[in-house]
Amino acid sequence: MPIKTVLKSAVAALALAGSGSLFAQGAPIDTAAFDALVAKGPVASAETIAASPWASKIKQAGTLRLGGTQTSNLFSLLNEKDGKIRGFDAGISQLLSRYILGDGAKIQFTQVNSSTREQVLINDQVDLVVATYSITPARAEKISFAGPYYTSQAGVLVKANNKSIQSYNDLAGKKVATQAGSTGPAILAQFAPKSTVQEFQTHQEALDSLRQGRVDAYVTDYTLLLNTLSLGTGDAKLAGAPFGAQDPYGIGLRKGSDGVAFVNAFLKKIEADGTWAKLWTISIGQRTGSTAVPTPPALP
């Protein structure tokens, strides 16, 4: 099933769930199931590691230097009780750590946002970035991407009581928030050229501007908005269906890195053995009421 259909069914499930608010509280991640899945992930052979200078360097260092986030409810959320980050992106990272190092916990974490992802790779501060990172030609000029490992589209978020904005077609003359350094500004230029765009450095700043009434809508990745709504605050809603081109999420590496081929082979392995589907179900499907596992995007 196309991921667009899956995302629509997830939104419908959330909207129909109880407690009287537009969006009910998304179920917390099953920590035991998540941890068990990572612990059972595949481990690369010594020959496979030796064939990749990128993987060999990580193996020798004994740790995977990851650029990521820790505030994304469905993709990478820090559990302050046990200090662990869980979610779909976090699972991909930890499974890769296990694949190379035999242990999903051997990760050195660096917080990134949409404005710093390329720079930490260029500066060799991290080995890779996994952070709902859309593959774009402009970014691909600076870094290399493995994947895609997931796809999404754009979406419009408005306050729950907003009746004037039903889709992106209603954004003309409106103040619209998006994230600087994301695909949002280009999407708005194409689909809502008559809107007044305000760029914010972080997702939270854009959300706050909407909730405070400083903007009329927030346009960004649809899956990120679904993630926000799964938190169940009830003060916002999606306006219309996902729109625009399919947005492929990639894993960022330094420009020209042989790690691209290594990571793509790893992704093919976890897709073929069912690990990818199980990770999606634990991280997203069970928590948004969606039972139809999407087909992973085609890999090079």
Backbone hydrogen bonds in HBPLUS format (Angstrom, degrees):
<---DONOR---> <-ACCEPTOR-->    atom                        ^
c    i                          cat <-CA-CA->   ^        H-A-AA   ^      H-
h    n   atom  resd res      DA  || num        DHA   H-A  angle D-A-AA Bond
n    s   type  num  typ     dist DA aas  dist angle  dist       angle   num
A0005-THR N   A0002-PRO O   3.07 MM   3  5.54 124.6  2.39 109.3 120.9     1
A0006-VAL N   A0002-PRO O   3.25 MM   4  6.63 157.2  2.30 146.9 153.5     2
A0007-LEU N   A0003-ILE O   2.85 MM   4  6.05 160.3  1.89 153.8 157.8     3
A0008-LYS N   A0004-LYS O   3.08 MM   4  6.32 154.2  2.15 144.5 151.2     4
A0009-SER N   A0005-THR O   3.01 MM   4  6.29 158.4  2.06 150.0 155.4     5
A0010-ALA N   A0006-VAL O   2.93 MM   4  6.19 147.0  2.04 145.8 155.6     6
A0011-VAL N   A0007-LEU O   3.00 MM   4  6.25 157.5  2.06 148.4 153.6     7
A0012-ALA N   A0008-LYS O   2.97 MM   4  6.22 159.6  2.02 149.0 154.8     8
A0013-ALA N   A0009-SER O   2.97 MM   4  6.13 155.0  2.03 142.7 149.1     9
A0014-LEU N   A0010-ALA O   3.03 MM   4  6.29 155.9  2.09 147.2 153.4    10
A0015-ALA N   A0011-VAL O   2.90 MM   4  6.10 158.7  1.94 152.3 158.4    11
A0016-LEU N   A0012-ALA O   3.07 MM   4  6.21 143.3  2.21 145.2 153.6    12
A0017-ALA N   A0014-LEU O   3.27 MM   3  5.26 147.7  2.38  97.4 106.6    13
A0026-GLY N   A0230-SER O   2.69 MM 204  4.56 143.8  1.82 149.8 150.0    14
A0034-PHE N   A0030-ASP O   2.95 MM   4  6.17 163.2  1.98 158.8 164.2    15
A0035-ASP N   A0031-THR O   2.93 MM   4  6.03 172.5  1.93 151.8 154.1    16
A0036-ALA N   A0032-ALA O   2.96 MM   4  6.04 153.6  2.03 142.5 150.3    17
A0037-LEU N   A0033-ALA O   2.98 MM   4  6.11 151.2  2.07 143.8 151.2    18
A0038-VAL N   A0034-PHE O   3.13 MM   4  6.46 163.4  2.16 155.1 158.4    19
A0039-ALA N   A0035-ASP O   2.98 MM   4  6.14 158.5  2.03 145.0 151.5    20
A0040-LYS N   A0036-ALA O   3.10 MM   4  6.25 127.6  2.39 137.8 149.8    21
A0040-LYS N   A0037-LEU O   3.19 MM   3  5.25 140.0  2.36  97.2 108.3    22
A0041-GLY N   A0038-VAL O   3.08 MM   3  5.13 164.2  2.11 107.9 112.2    23
A0044-ALA N   A0099-TYR O   2.83 MM  55  5.18 164.8  1.86 130.5 135.8    24
A0049-ILE N   A0045-SER O   3.11 MM   4  6.46 161.0  2.14 154.6 158.8    25
A0050-ALA N   A0046-ALA O   2.93 MM   4  6.08 164.2  1.95 148.1 152.9    26
A0051-ALA N   A0047-GLU O   3.12 MM   4  6.21 136.8  2.31 139.6 149.2    27
A0052-SER N   A0049-ILE O   3.06 MM   3  5.60 165.2  2.08 117.8 122.6    28
A0056-SER N   A0052-SER O   2.84 MM   4  5.96 159.0  1.88 155.3 162.3    29
A0057-LYS N   A0053-PRO O   3.00 MM   4  6.10 151.6  2.08 143.8 149.6    30
A0058-ILE N   A0054-TRP O   3.33 MM   4  6.64 155.4  2.39 143.9 149.7    31
A0059-LYS N   A0055-ALA O   2.86 MM   4  6.11 159.9  1.90 152.3 158.4    32
A0060-GLN N   A0056-SER O   2.92 MM   4  6.09 158.2  1.96 147.1 152.6    33
A0061-ALA N   A0057-LYS O   2.98 MM   4  6.17 151.3  2.07 141.6 149.6    34
A0062-GLY N   A0058-ILE O   2.89 MM   4  6.08 139.2  2.06 144.9 155.9    35
A0064-LEU N   A0106-LYS O   2.92 MM  42  6.28 164.0  1.94 146.5 150.6    36
A0108-GLN N   A0064-LEU O   2.85 MM  44  5.94 161.2  1.89 136.7 142.4    37
A0127-ASP N   A0065-ARG O   2.74 MM  62  5.07 157.7  1.79 129.6 137.2    38
A0066-LEU N   A0108-GLN O   2.84 MM  42  5.95 153.4  1.91 146.6 155.7    39
A0110-THR N   A0066-LEU O   2.77 MM  44  6.01 143.9  1.90 165.9 173.4    40
A0067-GLY N   A0128-LEU O   2.88 MM  61  6.13 156.2  1.94 153.8 159.8    41
A0130-VAL N   A0067-GLY O   3.00 MM  63  6.35 151.4  2.08 171.0 176.4    42
A0068-GLY N   A0110-THR O   2.98 MM  42  6.26 159.1  2.02 157.6 163.8    43
A0112-VAL N   A0068-GLY O   2.90 MM  44  5.52 148.5  2.00 154.4 156.1    44
A0078-LEU N   A0070-GLN O   2.99 MM   8  5.03 155.9  2.05 132.8 125.3    45
A0072-SER N   A0076-SER O   3.08 MM   4  4.88 146.5  2.19 129.1 121.8    46
A0076-SER N   A0072-SER O   2.82 MM   4  4.88 150.2  1.91 128.9 138.7    47
A0088-PHE N   A0074-LEU O   3.05 MM  14  6.51 159.4  2.10 134.3 135.7    48
A0089-ASP N   A0075-PHE O   2.94 MM  14  4.95 118.7  2.32 112.0 129.4    49
A0090-ALA N   A0075-PHE O   3.06 MM  15  6.44 162.8  2.09 170.8 168.7    50
A0077-LEU N   A0086-ARG O   2.80 MM   9  5.45 166.6  1.82 156.2 153.7    51
A0086-ARG N   A0077-LEU O   3.02 MM   9  5.45 159.3  2.07 138.3 139.0    52
A0079-ASN N   A0084-LYS O   2.77 MM   5  5.40 164.3  1.79 152.7 157.8    53
A0083-GLY N   A0079-ASN O   2.68 MM   4  5.39 131.7  1.91 155.1 170.8    54
A0091-GLY N   A0087-GLY O   2.78 MM   4  5.85 148.7  1.88 145.3 154.1    55
A0092-ILE N   A0088-PHE O   3.07 MM   4  6.38 155.4  2.13 147.9 153.6    56
A0093-SER N   A0089-ASP O   3.02 MM   4  6.33 163.2  2.05 154.9 158.9    57
A0094-GLN N   A0090-ALA O   2.90 MM   4  6.10 163.4  1.92 151.2 155.8    58
A0095-LEU N   A0091-GLY O   2.84 MM   4  5.90 157.0  1.90 149.5 155.9    59
A0096-LEU N   A0092-ILE O   3.01 MM   4  6.18 148.7  2.11 141.6 150.1    60
A0097-SER N   A0093-SER O   2.90 MM   4  6.22 150.6  1.99 144.9 153.6    61
A0098-ARG N   A0094-GLN O   2.93 MM   4  6.19 155.0  1.99 143.0 149.7    62
A0099-TYR N   A0095-LEU O   2.86 MM   4  6.06 151.1  1.94 140.2 148.9    63
A0100-ILE N   A0096-LEU O   3.00 MM   4  6.25 151.9  2.08 149.2 154.6    64
A0101-LEU N   A0097-SER O   2.71 MM   4  5.59 162.3  1.74 153.1 158.9    65
A0102-GLY N   A0098-ARG O   2.73 MM   4  4.19 138.8  1.89 118.3 123.9    66
A0106-LYS N   A0103-ASP O   3.40 MM   3  5.88 172.6  2.40 115.4 117.6    67
A0107-ILE N   A0105-ALA O   2.81 MM   2  5.54 137.7  1.99 105.3  92.8    68
A0116-THR N   A0113-ASN O   3.08 MM   3  5.47 154.1  2.15 113.7 121.2    69
A0120-VAL N   A0116-THR O   3.19 MM   4  6.39 160.7  2.23 162.3 164.7    70
A0121-LEU N   A0118-GLU O   3.11 MM   3  5.36 129.2  2.38 102.0 115.3    71
A0122-ILE N   A0118-GLU O   2.92 MM   4  6.19 163.9  1.94 157.0 162.0    72
A0123-ASN N   A0119-GLN O   2.86 MM   4  5.94 156.6  1.91 150.0 155.8    73
A0125-GLN N   A0120-VAL O   2.84 MM   5  5.08 155.9  1.90 159.9 165.0    74
A0124-ASP N   A0121-LEU O   3.02 MM   3  4.98 158.9  2.06 104.6 110.7    75
A0129-VAL N   A0252-GLY O   2.89 MM 123  4.80 144.6  2.02 130.8 138.4    76
A0252-GLY N   A0129-VAL O   2.94 MM 123  4.80 144.4  2.07 146.3 146.0    77
A0250-GLY N   A0133-TYR O   2.72 MM 117  5.57 169.4  1.73 161.0 158.6    78
A0135-ILE N   A0248-PRO O   2.85 MM 113  5.79 158.8  1.89 165.1 169.2    79
A0140-ALA N   A0136-THR O   2.93 MM   4  6.12 155.5  2.00 152.0 159.9    80
A0141-GLU N   A0138-ALA O   3.30 MM   3  5.42 153.8  2.38  98.4 106.1    81
A0142-LYS N   A0139-ARG O   2.92 MM   3  5.44 147.4  2.03 112.5 121.9    82
A0143-ILE N   A0139-ARG O   2.98 MM   4  6.21 156.5  2.04 156.3 164.0    83
A0144-SER N   A0253-LEU O   2.96 MM 109  5.20 171.2  1.97 145.6 147.1    84
A0253-LEU N   A0144-SER O   2.79 MM 109  5.20 158.8  1.84 158.4 157.7    85
A0146-ALA N   A0251-ILE O   2.86 MM 105  5.00 161.9  1.89 142.0 147.3    86
A0251-ILE N   A0146-ALA O   2.90 MM 105  5.00 164.0  1.93 137.7 142.9    87
A0149-TYR N   A0249-TYR O   3.01 MM 100  6.05 149.4  2.10 158.1 167.8    88
A0249-TYR N   A0150-TYR O   2.73 MM  99  5.23 176.3  1.73 154.3 155.0    89
A0152-SER N   A0247-ASP O   2.81 MM  95  4.79 146.3  1.92 123.5 134.7    90
A0247-ASP N   A0152-SER O   2.47 MM  95  4.79 166.4  1.48 153.3 150.9    91
A0222-TYR N   A0153-GLN O   2.69 MM  69  5.47 178.9  1.69 148.4 148.6    92
A0154-ALA N   A0243-PHE O   3.07 MM  89  5.37 162.2  2.11 164.3 160.7    93
A0243-PHE N   A0154-ALA O   3.00 MM  89  5.37 156.5  2.06 139.2 146.5    94
A0155-GLY N   A0220-THR O   2.91 MM  65  5.83 148.5  2.01 165.0 173.7    95
A0220-THR N   A0155-GLY O   3.34 MM  65  5.83 147.3  2.45 146.0 155.0    96
A0239-ALA N   A0156-VAL O   2.85 MM  83  5.36 165.0  1.88 149.5 152.5    97
A0157-LEU N   A0218-TYR O   2.82 MM  61  5.04 162.3  1.86 146.5 152.6    98
A0218-TYR N   A0157-LEU O   2.85 MM  61  5.04 147.1  1.96 145.3 153.8    99
A0158-VAL N   A0237-LYS O   2.95 MM  79  5.61 167.8  1.97 166.2 170.1   100
A0237-LYS N   A0158-VAL O   2.88 MM  79  5.61 156.0  1.94 157.7 162.1   101
A0162-ASN N   A0159-LYS O   3.00 MM   3  5.40 166.5  2.02 121.3 123.5   102
A0160-ALA N   A0235-ASP O   3.09 MM  75  5.15 157.2  2.14 111.7 111.1   103
A0170-ASP N   A0167-SER O   3.08 MM   3  5.77 168.5  2.09 120.0 123.7   104
A0171-LEU N   A0168-TYR O   3.28 MM   3  5.45 161.3  2.32 116.3 115.0   105
A0174-LYS N   A0171-LEU O   2.95 MM   3  5.17 159.9  2.00 133.7 132.8   106
A0173-GLY N   A0194-LYS O   2.92 MM  21  5.85 169.0  1.94 120.2 123.6   107
A0196-THR N   A0174-LYS O   2.81 MM  22  5.97 173.1  1.82 157.7 160.1   108
A0216-ASP N   A0175-LYS O   2.71 MM  41  5.28 153.8  1.78 138.2 146.7   109
A0217-ALA N   A0175-LYS O   3.31 MM  42  6.75 142.0  2.46 152.5 158.6   110
A0176-VAL N   A0196-THR O   2.82 MM  20  5.96 167.2  1.84 153.1 155.9   111
A0198-GLN N   A0176-VAL O   2.83 MM  22  5.99 161.5  1.87 155.2 155.3   112
A0177-ALA N   A0217-ALA O   2.81 MM  40  6.19 168.2  1.82 154.3 153.0   113
A0219-VAL N   A0177-ALA O   2.95 MM  42  6.29 161.5  1.99 172.1 166.1   114
A0178-THR N   A0198-GLN O   3.07 MM  20  6.40 138.2  2.25 156.5 156.7   115
A0200-PHE N   A0178-THR O   2.85 MM  22  6.20 153.5  1.92 153.4 162.2   116
A0182-SER N   A0179-GLN O   3.25 MM   3  5.48 156.5  2.31 125.5 125.0   117
A0180-ALA N   A0200-PHE O   2.72 MM  20  5.49 163.6  1.75 142.6 147.2   118
A0187-ILE N   A0183-THR O   3.10 MM   4  6.29 158.2  2.15 155.4 162.3   119
A0188-LEU N   A0184-GLY O   2.92 MM   4  6.15 161.9  1.95 162.3 166.7   120
A0189-ALA N   A0185-PRO O   2.98 MM   4  6.17 151.2  2.07 142.2 150.5   121
A0190-GLN N   A0186-ALA O   3.11 MM   4  6.34 141.0  2.27 139.7 149.2   122
A0190-GLN N   A0187-ILE O   3.19 MM   3  5.20 126.3  2.50  93.1 106.5   123
A0191-PHE N   A0187-ILE O   2.85 MM   4  6.02 171.1  1.86 158.3 160.7   124
A0192-ALA N   A0188-LEU O   2.78 MM   4  4.80 148.1  1.88 126.9 135.1   125
A0195-SER N   A0192-ALA O   3.08 MM   3  5.60 162.0  2.11 122.1 123.1   126
A0206-ALA N   A0202-THR O   3.22 MM   4  6.52 154.4  2.29 144.2 150.8   127
A0207-LEU N   A0203-HIS O   2.95 MM   4  6.24 158.8  2.00 151.6 157.7   128
A0208-ASP N   A0204-GLN O   2.86 MM   4  6.05 162.4  1.89 151.2 155.9   129
A0209-SER N   A0205-GLU O   3.04 MM   4  6.22 152.0  2.13 141.7 148.7   130
A0210-LEU N   A0206-ALA O   3.19 MM   4  6.49 146.9  2.30 143.6 151.7   131
A0210-LEU N   A0207-LEU O   3.11 MM   3  5.19 122.4  2.45  97.2 111.5   132
A0211-ARG N   A0207-LEU O   2.94 MM   4  6.25 168.5  1.96 159.0 161.6   133
A0212-GLN N   A0208-ASP O   2.89 MM   4  5.95 145.8  2.01 146.8 155.5   134
A0214-ARG N   A0209-SER O   2.85 MM   5  5.11 136.7  2.04 160.4 166.3   135
A0213-GLY N   A0210-LEU O   3.02 MM   3  5.16 157.9  2.07 105.8 112.7   136
A0224-LEU N   A0221-ASP O   3.13 MM   3  5.30 121.3  2.49  99.4 113.6   137
A0225-LEU N   A0221-ASP O   3.12 MM   4  6.52 148.5  2.23 147.1 156.2   138
A0226-LEU N   A0222-TYR O   2.87 MM   4  6.18 154.2  1.93 148.1 155.8   139
A0227-ASN N   A0223-THR O   2.88 MM   4  6.06 150.6  1.96 141.9 150.2   140
A0228-THR N   A0224-LEU O   3.02 MM   4  6.32 149.0  2.12 139.3 147.0   141
A0229-LEU N   A0225-LEU O   2.93 MM   4  6.24 161.6  1.96 153.9 158.0   142
A0230-SER N   A0226-LEU O   2.97 MM   4  6.14 139.1  2.14 143.0 153.9   143
A0231-LEU N   A0228-THR O   3.11 MM   3  5.61 158.8  2.15 110.6 117.3   144
A0232-GLY N   A0229-LEU O   2.99 MM   3  5.58 161.1  2.03 115.2 121.1   145
A0257-SER N   A0254-ARG O   3.05 MM   3  5.51 155.6  2.11 143.0 139.6   146
A0260-VAL N   A0257-SER O   3.36 MM   3  6.11 173.4  2.36 115.2 116.8   147
A0263-VAL N   A0259-GLY O   2.79 MM   4  5.92 168.6  1.81 155.8 158.0   148
A0264-ASN N   A0260-VAL O   2.92 MM   4  6.08 159.3  1.97 149.9 156.3   149
A0265-ALA N   A0261-ALA O   3.03 MM   4  6.16 153.8  2.10 143.6 150.1   150
A0266-PHE N   A0262-PHE O   3.02 MM   4  6.32 150.7  2.11 144.0 152.5   151
A0267-LEU N   A0263-VAL O   2.84 MM   4  6.14 158.8  1.88 153.1 158.4   152
A0268-LYS N   A0264-ASN O   2.95 MM   4  6.19 160.2  1.99 148.5 153.5   153
A0269-LYS N   A0265-ALA O   3.08 MM   4  6.25 147.0  2.19 139.3 148.1   154
A0269-LYS N   A0266-PHE O   3.09 MM   3  5.06 118.2  2.49  93.3 108.7   155
A0270-ILE N   A0266-PHE O   3.03 MM   4  6.42 159.7  2.07 156.9 160.6   156
A0271-GLU N   A0267-LEU O   2.95 MM   4  6.08 141.9  2.10 146.1 156.8   157
A0272-ALA N   A0268-LYS O   2.95 MM   4  6.02 157.0  2.01 142.8 149.0   158
A0273-ASP N   A0269-LYS O   3.03 MM   4  6.21 152.8  2.11 148.4 155.1   159
A0276-TRP N   A0270-ILE O   2.88 MM   6  5.46 163.6  1.91 134.8 132.8   160
A0278-LYS N   A0274-GLY O   3.09 MM   4  6.32 157.7  2.14 149.1 155.4   161
A0279-LEU N   A0275-THR O   2.87 MM   4  6.07 156.4  1.92 152.5 159.2   162
A0280-TRP N   A0276-TRP O   2.94 MM   4  6.22 159.7  1.98 151.9 157.1   163
A0281-THR N   A0277-ALA O   3.00 MM   4  6.19 160.6  2.04 146.4 151.7   164
A0282-ILE N   A0278-LYS O   3.00 MM   4  6.21 164.4  2.03 151.1 154.5   165
A0283-SER N   A0279-LEU O   2.89 MM   4  5.91 165.9  1.91 153.1 157.6   166
A0284-ILE N   A0280-TRP O   2.78 MM   4  5.42 160.2  1.82 145.8 151.9   167
A0285-GLY N   A0280-TRP O   2.95 MM   5  6.16 160.0  1.99 139.2 145.0   168
A0286-GLN N   A0281-THR O   2.80 MM   5  5.62 172.3  1.81 155.7 154.5   169
A0287-ARG N   A0284-ILE O   3.12 MM   3  5.31 130.4  2.38 101.7 115.4   170
A0288-THR N   A0284-ILE O   3.05 MM   4  6.12 120.3  2.42 151.7 166.1   171
A0288-THR N   A0285-GLY O   3.34 MM   3  5.50 155.3  2.40 104.2 111.0   172
A0290-SER N   A0285-GLY O   3.04 MM   5  4.71 138.7  2.21 141.7 142.8   173
